[in-house]
Amino acid sequence: MMNSSQSVQSLFKPFTHGNLSLSSRIVMAPMTRQFSPDGVPGLDVADYYRRRAENSVGLIVTEGTVINHPDASNQGNIPHFHGEAALNGWANVVTAVHEAGGRIIPQIWHMGARGAVGDYTESEIAAIVEAFANAALEAKRLGFDGIELHGAHGYLIDQFFWEKTNPRTDSYGGDMVARTRFAVEVIEACRRAVGPEFPIVLRFSQWKASDYTAKLAETPALLEQFLAPLVAAGVDIFHCSSRRFWEPEFEGSDLNLAGWTKKLTGKPTITVGSVGLDSDFMSLFTEGKGADNTMIDGLIERLEREEFDLVAVGRALLVDPAWAQKIRDGRTAEWIPFTSEAVKTLR
């Protein structure tokens, strides 16, 4: 078993893929905050992300930012990624993060069809695809280091993926490969807008908020069928959302979703799911031992085996902007525990 003080250094090795160069393997996961009145992020939002960049987070993925479409969001304080005021606000965020030495990508988002995806005509689908591409182009113009497309958790792109939420009988529905067509068109349009070198990350999930045991792909073979068109369309990195990073994705293998995705595609992957929240995970840092060594040691061992490349941290970073730096410095006794009160402010 690795010594904790030695093992954590794997989290702070640089990572480079194409034009994306990161100082550590720790990613700030996208977390909806709703502190952007009328969709406009202010200086408090810029400071919120800057504090993480100052504290050894290699890559920040912003909270979901919505594209220019009437159904994209029904919540007033969700940040927009269109319109002069919102884009100027995001320009300030980029400047703040870059001045702190960090890297940042926006998560570009459409929250989902108000009815069913079958209600969209092909002309409206084309307009939504164009809105995603316009957002990607603006991200490049503003100086972001790439984009993430939100294709997980029951939102619009994900709604097209699932047979239960995509009853279409045209070319946007049908078998698993056919149900990737909308995502493929979004990815291809974004790639045309930003060129071949600008990183595109896709976040996807198996589970749903209404069903934690759901699986879009029940077997590795089906997962490979699902992923292949997305790779061909131009995804550079997959952000593989799991509820718990240590849980195997399929029987007969210890690989999690990020592990399987990297094995099947050869693309870099980000693992995510309860990193830093488990009490055993924390005790392994503060005491160097614990009842279940699979938490931190398992995470580090998987990272060093290159099962995945990056580790996304959500709520632990939401409550404690210095979470990563405290690990690096051996100051884990100073970690601030996550509570529900944390979401009420931008710490």
DAFEN-V930895 format. One record per residue. PHI is phi in whole degrees, -180 to 180 (none if undefined). PSI is psi as a letter, one per 20 degrees, with the letter a starting at -180 (none if undefined). NEAR is the number of other ideal C-beta (glycine too) atoms within 10 Angstrom. Layout:
BEGIN
phi=PHI psi=PSI near=NEAR
phi=PHI psi=PSI near=NEAR
END
This chain:
BEGIN
phi=none psi=p near=9
phi=-77 psi=q near=14
phi=-71 psi=p near=9
phi=-60 psi=g near=20
phi=-64 psi=h near=11
phi=-80 psi=g near=9
phi=-66 psi=h near=18
phi=-65 psi=i near=20
phi=-64 psi=h near=11
phi=-62 psi=h near=17
phi=-72 psi=i near=21
phi=-116 psi=j near=16
phi=-79 psi=q near=13
phi=-62 psi=q near=10
phi=-133 psi=p near=18
phi=-133 psi=p near=9
phi=-144 psi=o near=15
phi=60 psi=c near=13
phi=-88 psi=j near=12
phi=-98 psi=o near=20
phi=-122 psi=p near=12
phi=-119 psi=q near=20
phi=-84 psi=i near=17
phi=-150 psi=r near=21
phi=-92 psi=j near=22
phi=-89 psi=p near=28
phi=-115 psi=p near=31
phi=-80 psi=o near=25
phi=-69 psi=q near=23
phi=-69 psi=p near=25
phi=-140 psi=p near=15
phi=-63 psi=p near=15
phi=-116 psi=h near=19
phi=60 psi=l near=12
phi=-120 psi=k near=17
phi=-122 psi=n near=21
phi=-56 psi=p near=11
phi=57 psi=k near=11
phi=83 psi=j near=20
phi=-108 psi=o near=18
phi=-74 psi=p near=28
phi=-99 psi=a near=16
phi=-66 psi=h near=12
phi=-65 psi=h near=11
phi=-68 psi=g near=22
phi=-60 psi=g near=19
phi=-66 psi=h near=14
phi=-58 psi=g near=23
phi=-75 psi=h near=24
phi=-58 psi=g near=23
phi=-60 psi=h near=20
phi=-72 psi=g near=26
phi=-63 psi=h near=23
phi=-71 psi=i near=17
phi=-121 psi=l near=21
phi=75 psi=j near=21
phi=-79 psi=p near=28
phi=-72 psi=g near=25
phi=-139 psi=p near=29
phi=-103 psi=p near=25
phi=-103 psi=o near=24
phi=-66 psi=r near=29
phi=-54 psi=r near=22
phi=-59 psi=p near=25
phi=-120 psi=p near=28
phi=-92 psi=q near=25
phi=-80 psi=r near=26
phi=-86 psi=n near=19
phi=-151 psi=q near=17
phi=-57 psi=h near=8
phi=-89 psi=i near=18
phi=-64 psi=h near=25
phi=-158 psi=q near=20
phi=-120 psi=k near=11
phi=-122 psi=p near=10
phi=-67 psi=h near=10
phi=-101 psi=j near=14
phi=-76 psi=p near=20
phi=-68 psi=q near=29
phi=-90 psi=q near=22
phi=-122 psi=l near=29
phi=-160 psi=q near=17
phi=89 psi=q near=14
phi=-59 psi=g near=8
phi=-64 psi=g near=11
phi=-65 psi=g near=21
phi=-67 psi=h near=19
phi=-64 psi=h near=12
phi=-62 psi=g near=20
phi=-69 psi=h near=26
phi=-61 psi=h near=17
phi=-65 psi=h near=17
phi=-64 psi=g near=25
phi=-59 psi=g near=22
phi=-60 psi=g near=14
phi=-62 psi=g near=21
phi=-68 psi=g near=26
phi=-66 psi=h near=16
phi=-64 psi=h near=11
phi=-86 psi=j near=17
phi=88 psi=j near=11
phi=-96 psi=r near=26
phi=-125 psi=q near=22
phi=-148 psi=p near=26
phi=-130 psi=q near=24
phi=-84 psi=q near=27
phi=-89 psi=o near=23
phi=-95 psi=p near=29
phi=-143 psi=q near=29
phi=-129 psi=p near=24
phi=-71 psi=i near=21
phi=131 psi=r near=20
phi=-66 psi=p near=19
phi=-71 psi=h near=9
phi=-104 psi=d near=9
phi=-130 psi=q near=13
phi=-63 psi=h near=22
phi=-68 psi=i near=15
phi=-80 psi=i near=11
phi=-78 psi=p near=20
phi=-78 psi=r near=8
phi=-64 psi=h near=10
phi=-69 psi=h near=7
phi=-72 psi=h near=14
phi=-59 psi=g near=19
phi=-62 psi=h near=13
phi=-67 psi=h near=13
phi=-68 psi=g near=23
phi=-58 psi=g near=20
phi=-63 psi=h near=17
phi=-65 psi=h near=21
phi=-62 psi=g near=28
phi=-64 psi=h near=22
phi=-63 psi=h near=18
phi=-65 psi=g near=26
phi=-62 psi=g near=28
phi=-63 psi=g near=18
phi=-64 psi=h near=24
phi=-60 psi=g near=28
phi=-66 psi=g near=17
phi=-62 psi=h near=11
phi=-78 psi=i near=17
phi=96 psi=j near=13
phi=-61 psi=r near=25
phi=-95 psi=j near=22
phi=154 psi=a near=25
phi=-138 psi=q near=29
phi=-120 psi=p near=27
phi=-94 psi=p near=25
phi=-86 psi=o near=25
phi=-117 psi=k near=28
phi=-125 psi=r near=22
phi=61 psi=k near=16
phi=87 psi=j near=18
phi=-83 psi=a near=18
phi=-57 psi=g near=25
phi=-58 psi=g near=26
phi=-66 psi=h near=21
phi=-61 psi=h near=21
phi=-69 psi=h near=25
phi=-69 psi=h near=23
phi=-96 psi=p near=15
phi=-60 psi=h near=12
phi=-69 psi=h near=9
phi=-106 psi=i near=18
phi=-127 psi=n near=20
phi=-90 psi=j near=10
phi=-60 psi=q near=19
phi=-110 psi=j near=8
phi=-91 psi=a near=11
phi=-74 psi=i near=10
phi=-93 psi=i near=19
phi=-131 psi=r near=17
phi=122 psi=c near=14
phi=-78 psi=a near=9
phi=-61 psi=g near=16
phi=-65 psi=g near=12
phi=-62 psi=h near=16
phi=-74 psi=i near=23
phi=-87 psi=i near=24
phi=-59 psi=g near=19
phi=-61 psi=g near=25
phi=-61 psi=g near=25
phi=-59 psi=g near=18
phi=-66 psi=h near=20
phi=-64 psi=g near=29
phi=-61 psi=g near=27
phi=-63 psi=h near=15
phi=-67 psi=g near=22
phi=-65 psi=g near=27
phi=-63 psi=g near=18
phi=-62 psi=h near=13
phi=-70 psi=h near=19
phi=-104 psi=i near=22
phi=89 psi=r near=9
phi=-76 psi=i near=9
phi=-100 psi=i near=11
phi=-83 psi=p near=23
phi=-66 psi=p near=21
phi=-120 psi=p near=21
phi=-106 psi=q near=27
phi=-118 psi=p near=27
phi=-95 psi=p near=27
phi=-140 psi=r near=24
phi=-144 psi=q near=24
phi=-90 psi=g near=21
phi=-75 psi=r near=19
phi=-129 psi=q near=18
phi=-59 psi=h near=9
phi=-90 psi=i near=7
phi=-158 psi=n near=11
phi=-70 psi=i near=10
phi=-98 psi=j near=8
phi=-65 psi=q near=14
phi=-136 psi=p near=16
phi=-65 psi=g near=19
phi=-118 psi=o near=19
phi=-82 psi=i near=10
phi=-138 psi=r near=11
phi=-57 psi=h near=16
phi=-64 psi=g near=10
phi=-69 psi=h near=14
phi=-62 psi=h near=23
phi=-64 psi=g near=16
phi=-61 psi=h near=16
phi=-68 psi=g near=21
phi=-77 psi=h near=21
phi=-56 psi=g near=14
phi=-65 psi=h near=18
phi=-72 psi=h near=22
phi=-63 psi=g near=18
phi=-62 psi=h near=12
phi=-73 psi=h near=20
phi=130 psi=j near=18
phi=-70 psi=p near=25
phi=-95 psi=h near=20
phi=-140 psi=p near=26
phi=-105 psi=p near=26
phi=-103 psi=o near=29
phi=-102 psi=o near=27
phi=-84 psi=o near=24
phi=-125 psi=q near=19
phi=-73 psi=h near=13
phi=-138 psi=o near=13
phi=-62 psi=h near=23
phi=-86 psi=i near=19
phi=-87 psi=p near=12
phi=-62 psi=q near=14
phi=-83 psi=h near=20
phi=-134 psi=q near=17
phi=-63 psi=q near=6
phi=89 psi=j near=7
phi=-152 psi=q near=12
phi=-85 psi=i near=14
phi=-63 psi=p near=19
phi=-88 psi=a near=25
phi=-63 psi=g near=28
phi=-65 psi=h near=28
phi=-64 psi=g near=22
phi=-65 psi=h near=23
phi=-64 psi=g near=30
phi=-66 psi=g near=22
phi=-61 psi=g near=16
phi=-82 psi=h near=19
phi=-111 psi=h near=17
phi=76 psi=j near=8
phi=-87 psi=q near=18
phi=-61 psi=q near=23
phi=-133 psi=q near=24
phi=-111 psi=p near=25
phi=-94 psi=q near=28
phi=-156 psi=q near=29
phi=142 psi=n near=22
phi=67 psi=k near=18
phi=-66 psi=p near=25
phi=87 psi=i near=26
phi=-99 psi=h near=16
phi=-74 psi=p near=18
phi=-64 psi=h near=12
phi=-66 psi=h near=14
phi=-57 psi=g near=21
phi=-69 psi=h near=19
phi=-68 psi=h near=17
phi=-67 psi=h near=24
phi=-78 psi=g near=21
phi=-77 psi=h near=15
phi=-116 psi=i near=11
phi=77 psi=j near=10
phi=-155 psi=r near=11
phi=-179 psi=r near=20
phi=-68 psi=h near=9
phi=-128 psi=o near=15
phi=-81 psi=j near=14
phi=-74 psi=i near=15
phi=-68 psi=e near=24
phi=-73 psi=g near=25
phi=-63 psi=h near=18
phi=-64 psi=g near=16
phi=-62 psi=g near=23
phi=-65 psi=g near=19
phi=-62 psi=g near=16
phi=-65 psi=g near=21
phi=-63 psi=g near=19
phi=-71 psi=h near=12
phi=-80 psi=i near=9
phi=64 psi=k near=11
phi=-67 psi=h near=19
phi=-145 psi=r near=28
phi=-114 psi=h near=20
phi=-136 psi=q near=24
phi=-125 psi=o near=26
phi=-92 psi=p near=25
phi=-121 psi=p near=23
phi=-104 psi=e near=20
phi=-60 psi=h near=20
phi=-62 psi=h near=22
phi=-81 psi=h near=26
phi=-62 psi=g near=20
phi=-85 psi=h near=19
phi=-134 psi=n near=23
phi=-63 psi=h near=22
phi=-99 psi=j near=20
phi=-52 psi=g near=26
phi=-68 psi=g near=27
phi=-64 psi=h near=19
phi=-66 psi=h near=18
phi=-63 psi=g near=25
phi=-60 psi=h near=17
phi=-89 psi=i near=13
phi=73 psi=k near=13
phi=-106 psi=k near=13
phi=-69 psi=i near=19
phi=-65 psi=i near=10
phi=-93 psi=i near=13
phi=-54 psi=q near=18
phi=-95 psi=o near=14
phi=-69 psi=q near=13
phi=-75 psi=p near=18
phi=-136 psi=r near=10
phi=-63 psi=h near=7
phi=-66 psi=h near=8
phi=-63 psi=h near=16
phi=-76 psi=i near=16
phi=-85 psi=i near=9
phi=-137 psi=r near=11
phi=-99 psi=n near=16
phi=-76 psi=none near=13
END
